[in-house]
Amino acid sequence: MSQQAEEATAKGRRFPGARSPAKGRRDPAGTDRSVRWTGLLVTFLLGALAAVPPMSMDMYLPALPEVTHSLGASASTVQLTLTACLIGMAVGQLVVGPMSDRWGRRGPLLAGLMVYVVAAAMCALAPNVELLIAFRVLQGLAGSAGIVIARAVVRDLYDGLAMARFFSTLLLISSAAPIIAPVIGGQVLHFTNWRGIFVVLTAIGIALTVLVWRRLPETLPPERRQRGGVRGAMWIMRGLFIDRVFTGYLMTNGFAYGALFSYIAASPFVIQDIYGASPQTFSLLFGLNSLGLLVTGQINGKVLVGRVRLDTVLGYGLALLAAGGFTLLMVTQGVFGDPGTVQIAACLFVMISSLGLILPNTNALALMRTPHAAGSASALVGTSCFVMGAIASSLVGIAGKETAVPMAAVQLGSALAAMACFLGVCRPWQNRPMETPKH
């Protein structure tokens, strides 16, 4: 193995495809380049897989009015196509995760991608909204394979601080998807109708399938795979849930996503309808917040990881999230005078940026506990994000859209719940390794 690969392994990184030089020969310089290329390719591919769910959701957003007119359905019915995809992604992770622990990563991932391609193509051909909803459920179920197995592969290839760094890089790629997806969708609509968006998603699915088939090796060797079928999978999940620390990080991550989803659901109405900003201004602010998330995520991975304990960074991130939520609630209630767009945007920027210190580290800390069942653990982490996000989004909607107070209250409540789980359930000052459950 090359010196770079050895150093990477010592730091907790294991590159697939790194080979030892032939006996009696010097390690050629090309091996180092091969290792670097393999690492970059795996990074890109895993990031692309993690970006499939947000691409599937957000690329479709600009086409919603056109779908309503084209299929002769009500706006509320067409919105169910988004809900259907979200439900599929949440449920699908619980199925695909244990499958990947049982049969390895490549098989379930390739199967999921192929079903995704078929489902996206069927969405493009759907003659009515009822079938479109059904195909969107299938698309969400299949698309969940990308995100859940991407996290599991990271756990297979990396350990310790290297895994936390990689999750920060993964966050950079997957967080860019919600920013560029609506732009791509809008540009597609300049040349074709809403069905063309699903044609593009079909092409993306085909490209990822080919890349996975040709370039992503199996990362879970047979000796590390789980046995026992459905019963064994249920036993493993039970073992994960009874691990207090894993469950604590799971809940912390879920509540943090609750703050994020409540922002996504309510901010268009708050910024535009309540505070009178133009759609262009809202897009600018949304992009600025996303940039803040990307920057803090990279600071976490490139600067803080390895110098500061992950739990310490996570604690500071949660404190920033709670402080931003509290300030936002005070601003929306007029404590500091009549609120304006600038004050609201500043509070939201602090909150969303803090997630760059929270999300990579909760994922890494949770999966560090579960080397024996990374797929199942990844499934539970991913499902908790969608479930808590859906609950938070619903609470914002139920509370009304005439004032920004509901959004601020839900975000602050989510932040405080995340901090309570971190301090009260994780208890980072007394964490111990998790034992592999026997079954």
LUMTI-652771 format. One record per residue (C-alpha): residue in three letters; x, z, y. Coordinates in pm, whole numbers, plus 32768, in hexadecimal, padded with zeros to 4 digits. Example, Ala and Ser with C-alpha at 12.3 -4.5 7.8 and 13.67 -1.06 7.14 Angstrom:
ALA84CE830C7E3ESER855782CA7F96
This chain:
MET800080008000SER807E7FB6815EGLN80FA80C88243GLN7FCC80978326ALA7EDD80B58202GLU7F9281EF8189GLU7F7E828B82E2ALA7E10822F82F9THR7DCC82C981A5ALA7E7D8408820BLYS7D96841E8333GLY7C6483F7825AARG7C3D827B8262ARG7C2F81A4812APHE7C35802F8167PRO7B9F7F588056GLY7C7F7E3B7FF4ALA7DC97EE38050ARG7EBB7E8A7F38SER80077F0D7EC5PRO81257E137ED9ALA819F7D777D99LYS82A67E417CE3GLY84027DF97D5EARG838F7D4B7E9BARG83837DBB8001ASP822C7DED8095PRO81F87CAD8160ALA819B7CC782CEGLY805D7C08827ETHR7FD87D3381BAASP7FBE7DFF82F9ARG7EFE7CE4839CSER7E1F7CCF8269VAL7DD17E42827AARG7D847E2C83EDTRP7CA87CFB83B9THR7BF17DA4829BGLY7BB57ED88371LEU7B357E0A8496LEU7A547D3A83B6VAL79BF7E6E830ETHR79877F0A8464PHE78D37DD684E6LEU78077DAB83AALEU77957F168397GLY77427F10850AALA76767DD484DBLEU75BA7E6E83B7ALA756C7FA48484ALA74F07EC2859DVAL73F27E0B84C2PRO72D37F0684FAPRO72EC7F0D8678MET73157D92867FSER71DE7D6E85A8MET71197E4D8694ASP71987DF287EDMET71CF7C7A87D2TYR705B7C5E8792LEU6FEC7D2588C6PRO6FE27C0589C6ALA6EFE7B4188DALEU6DE87C4488B7PRO6D007BA989BEGLU6D2F7A508926VAL6CE37AD487C7THR6BA27B6F884CHIS6B2E7A2088D5SER6BAF794E87B1LEU6B087A19869CGLY69D17A748762ALA6A087BEA872FSER69EC7D128817ALA6B227DA888B9SER6AF67EEE87F8THR6AE97E3186ADVAL6C217D6886FFGLN6CD57EAB8759LEU6C987F1685F2THR6D977E10858CLEU6E9F7EEA8631THR6E1780278593ALA6E0E7F7C8440CYS6F7E7F1D8458LEU6FDA807F84C3ILE6F1B8119839FGLY6FC2802882AFMET711A808A832FALA70D081FE830DVAL704581E781ABGLY713E80E38136GLN726881C28176LEU71E182CA8086VAL71D381BF7F78VAL731581017FBAGLY73F482317FEEPRO73CB82C57E8FMET73D981657DFBSER753081317E98ASP75A9827D7E06ARG7533820F7CADTRP7599809D7CA1GLY76A480817DAEARG76947FF77F10ARG76AF7E7E7EE4GLY758A7E427DF9PRO747A7EF97EC0LEU75087E758008LEU75057D0A7F97ALA73A87D357F05GLY732C7DCD804ALEU73C57CB6811BMET732C7BA88042VAL71D47C468059TYR720A7C6781D1VAL724C7AF081EAVAL710D7AA1812AALA703E7B9881F8ALA70C17B118345ALA707479AD82D7MET6F147A13826FCYS6EE07AB983C3ALA6F36796C8466LEU6E2878C58392ALA6D1D79D683A8PRO6BC8793483EFASN6B1F7A74846AVAL6B767BCA84F0GLU6B177C8183AELEU6C197BC582E3LEU6D157BE983FCILE6CEA7D6483ECALA6D197D5D8271PHE6E547C888289ARG6EDC7D6B839BVAL6EB97E9782B3LEU6F807DD781ADGLN70817D7282B3GLY70AD7EDE8319LEU70CD7F5281AFALA71D87E4E8168GLY728A7E7482B6SER72B87FE98279ALA73B97F91816CGLY74AD7F24827AILE74B180648343VAL74A0815D8223ILE75AC80B38151ALA768A80798282ARG769B81F282B6ALA76D5822B8142VAL77F2812D813CVAL789281E08264ARG788483218197ASP7921826B806FLEU7A3F81D78139TYR7A8882EC8232ASP7AA384638239GLY7AD885768335LEU7B2D85168498ALA7B5483A68442MET79E583A183DDALA797E8436852CARG7A4D833085E3PHE79B0821B8519PHE785282988562SER78A4828486D4THR7909811986A3LEU77CF80DA85D9LEU7703817086F5LEU77AA807E87E7ILE77387F50871CSER75DF7FCA86B6SER758C804D8813ALA75DB7EFC88ACALA74CB7E5C87D6PRO73A07EED8896ILE743D7E6D89DAILE747D7D078972ALA735B7CD6887EPRO72467CB28984VAL73277BC68A49ILE735A7AEC8915GLY71E67AF688CDGLY71947A8C8A30GLN7287796B8A1FVAL71FA78F888D1LEU709F78EC8970HIS712577F48A71PHE715876F78959THR704C774C885BASN6F2A78398818TRP6F2279968782ARG6F52790D8623GLY70AB78978688ILE711979FF86B4PHE70D97A408544VAL7195790184F0VAL72C0799285ABLEU729A7ADC84EETHR728C7A1683A9ALA73D279698405ILE74747AB88459GLY74057B3E8308ILE74987A138252ALA75E37A33830ALEU75FE7BA882B8THR75A67B66814DVAL76C17A698130LEU77B97B5081DEVAL775F7C778102TRP77747B9F7FC9ARG78C97B148023ARG79757C2880E9LEU78E67D8380A7PRO79727E187F66GLU78C67F217E97THR792880717F2DLEU7887815D7E30PRO794281517CE2PRO787881837BA1GLU790882DC7B5EARG787A835E7CA9ARG771A82D77C77GLN75EE83B47C33ARG752583B67AF4GLY73C784217A99GLY72DE831F7B37VAL71C383967C17ARG71D684FA7B9AGLY734985077BE1ALA731384797D3FMET720B85807D8ATRP72F486907D0CILE740B86127DEDMET7326860F7F1CARG72B7876F7EC9GLY742387D67EBDLEU745D873A8013PHE733287E780ADILE73918940802EASP74E9891C80C9ARG74B189D3820EVAL75C7892C82D1PHE756C87C8826CTHR73FF880A82C3GLY746A889B8410TYR752D87658470LEU740E868E83EDMET7317874184D2THR7407874285F9ASN743185CB85D7GLY72B9859585B3PHE725F865B86EAALA736E85AA87B0TYR72CC8461874BGLY718184F587BDALA7210850F891CLEU728D83A88906PHE714683148884SER707483CC8985TYR7152832F8A90ILE712981D489FAALA6FAE81FA89DDALA6F6882918B32SER707682198C22PRO6FE180BC8C60PHE6E9E815A8CDDVAL6F4E82748D98ILE704C819B8E4DGLN6F6880748E99ASP6E0280F38EACILE6E39824F8F3ATYR6F6D821F9014GLY6F3180B3906BALA707680178FF5SER70797EA48FA6PRO70AD7E278E40GLN72077DB38EAATHR725F7F0F8F2BPHE71DE7FAC8DEASER72AF7EBC8D1BLEU73E07F138DEALEU73A8808A8DBEPHE736380608C4AGLY74A57F9E8C23LEU756780A18CEEASN74EA81BA8C0FSER754580F48ADALEU769F80BA8B6CGLY76C382318BA4LEU766C826C8A36LEU776E816C89C7VAL788181FC8AA7THR784F83668A39GLY784382F288CFGLN7996824C88F8ILE7A23837B89AFASN79AE84498887GLY7A5583658788LYS7B9383068843VAL7BE284428909LEU7B308579888BVAL7B2B854E8710GLY7C6A85E58685ARG7CA886B287BEVAL7B67877C87D0ARG7A9787FE86ACLEU796A87228661ASP7880884C8679THR790B88A187D0VAL78D5873F8851LEU7778874187BCGLY772B888B8867TYR7795880489BAGLY76C686CB8980LEU7591879A8931ALA75CD88718A65LEU75DC87388B3ELEU749D86B48A9EALA73E487FA8ADEALA746B88178C41GLY73FF86B48C90GLY72A786F38BFBPHE727788368CBETHR72E387938E03LEU71FF866A8DC1LEU70D687518D89MET712188088ECFVAL714386BE8F8ATHR6FFD86308F03GLN6F45876D8F69GLY6FC3874C90CDVAL709E888390CDPHE71A987C99196GLY70B5870C9271ASP700185C69239PRO70B0851B9114GLY712683B79129THR71B582B19043VAL731D8319908CGLN72E684849022ILE722984238EE9ALA732E831D8E8DALA744D84158EBCCYS73B085148DD2LEU7366840B8CCDPHE74CA83888CE4VAL755784E28C95MET7469850F8B70ILE749C83BC8ACFSER761583C58B04SER762985198A58LEU75A68478891AGLY76F683CB88F4LEU7788852488AEILE766B858A87C9LEU7601846E86E2PRO77558408864FASN77B38572860DTHR766A85DE856FASN768284B28484ALA77EA84FE842CLEU77B886748400ALA768586408326LEU7729853C8245MET786986078226ARG779886FB815DTHR772585F58064PRO783D85267FC7HIS777C852C7E7EALA763984967F0BALA768A83D58048GLY756D82DD8014SER746083E77FEEALA74EF84AF8110SER74FC837A81ECALA7392832F8191LEU731F848A81F9VAL73E38479833FGLY735383238393THR71EE837E8338SER71FD84BA840ACYS725E83E48537PHE713082FF8514VAL703C841984C5MET70A684F385EAGLY70B683C386CCALA6F55835F866EILE6ED284C086ABALA6F7E84DC87FDSER6F0183858869SER6D9E83E38806LEU6DAD852B88C5VAL6E1884758A00GLY6CF7838189DCILE6BF3848D8991ALA6C5C85588ABEGLY6C1084348BA5LYS6CCF83418C80GLU6C5F83AD8DDBTHR6D8A84918E10ALA6EF084AB8D96VAL6EC386188D30PRO6E5A85CA8BC5MET6F9484FC8B8BALA7070860B8C1FALA6FC0871E8B5BVAL6FE286688A0EGLN714F86188A52LEU71A0877E8AB1GLY70E088028984SER719E8716889FALA72EB877D8938LEU72A188F18913ALA722A88C087ADALA736B8801875CMET743E891787F1ALA73788A1F8735CYS73B1896985ECPHE752389468636LEU75588AB4868FGLY74548B5885B0VAL74638A808478CYS75BA89D88476ARG76718B1084F6PRO77B08A468523TRP788B8B7A8538GLN784C8BC583C6ASN782D8A6E8320ARG78A08A4F81B8PRO78CD891E80D8MET779C88B98011GLU77AF88CB7E99THR7749879E7DCDPRO75F587E77D2DLYS75ED87DC7BB4HIS74D387317AFB
